[in-house]
Amino acid sequence: MKISEDSFNDITVLKMQGSFLGEPESSEFQGIKFRLLEAKKNRIVLDLSELKLINSSGIGTFISALVSTRHSGGDIRLSRVTGSVKEVIKNVQMDRIFKIFETVEQAADSFTQKGM
């Protein structure tokens, strides 16, 4: 898996490409998350448009990251979820705990909307 990082105002966008199936992807993702939280960058959007596969290990890593990010006063939003990844997210009801948006811009904007 490849993770690229960008900023959108004061929101960090992580674009994930490839497959998220456990190690070493989980450690890489957690390392990035820890670095961001240490830098007080706790508003994160995951762009999943190029993530092709995810399994229970990847889902668990997302949930763990969400919990620690929320504990730091931030949140993680998902965007551009497609294909089999979208099916997995719906099947395990991740759409009940993550806010999911069609575009990165909508996800980023949601951080500044009242009640979000």
QUICOR-V901509 format. One record per residue. N is the residue number from 1. RES is the residue in three letters. NEAR is the number of other C-alpha atoms within 8 Angstrom. Layout:
n: [N;N]
res: [RES;RES]
near: [NEAR;NEAR]
//
This chain:
n: [1;2;3;4;5;6;7;8;9;10;11;12;13;14;15;16;17;18;19;20;21;22;23;24;25;26;27;28;29;30;31;32;33;34;35;36;37;38;39;40;41;42;43;44;45;46;47;48;49;50;51;52;53;54;55;56;57;58;59;60;61;62;63;64;65;66;67;68;69;70;71;72;73;74;75;76;77;78;79;80;81;82;83;84;85;86;87;88;89;90;91;92;93;94;95;96;97;98;99;100;101;102;103;104;105;106;107;108;109;110;111;112;113;114;115;116]
res: [MET;LYS;ILE;SER;GLU;ASP;SER;PHE;ASN;ASP;ILE;THR;VAL;LEU;LYS;MET;GLN;GLY;SER;PHE;LEU;GLY;GLU;PRO;GLU;SER;SER;GLU;PHE;GLN;GLY;ILE;LYS;PHE;ARG;LEU;LEU;GLU;ALA;LYS;LYS;ASN;ARG;ILE;VAL;LEU;ASP;LEU;SER;GLU;LEU;LYS;LEU;ILE;ASN;SER;SER;GLY;ILE;GLY;THR;PHE;ILE;SER;ALA;LEU;VAL;SER;THR;ARG;HIS;SER;GLY;GLY;ASP;ILE;ARG;LEU;SER;ARG;VAL;THR;GLY;SER;VAL;LYS;GLU;VAL;ILE;LYS;ASN;VAL;GLN;MET;ASP;ARG;ILE;PHE;LYS;ILE;PHE;GLU;THR;VAL;GLU;GLN;ALA;ALA;ASP;SER;PHE;THR;GLN;LYS;GLY;MET]
near: [8;6;9;7;8;7;8;8;4;7;12;12;13;12;12;14;12;10;9;13;12;9;6;6;10;13;8;8;9;10;8;8;9;8;8;10;11;7;6;6;11;13;11;13;15;12;14;13;11;9;12;10;10;13;10;7;11;12;9;8;10;8;8;8;10;10;8;8;13;10;7;8;7;10;10;14;12;14;15;11;12;9;7;8;12;9;9;10;10;9;7;6;8;9;9;6;6;9;9;10;11;9;8;12;6;9;15;11;8;8;8;7;7;4;3;6]
//
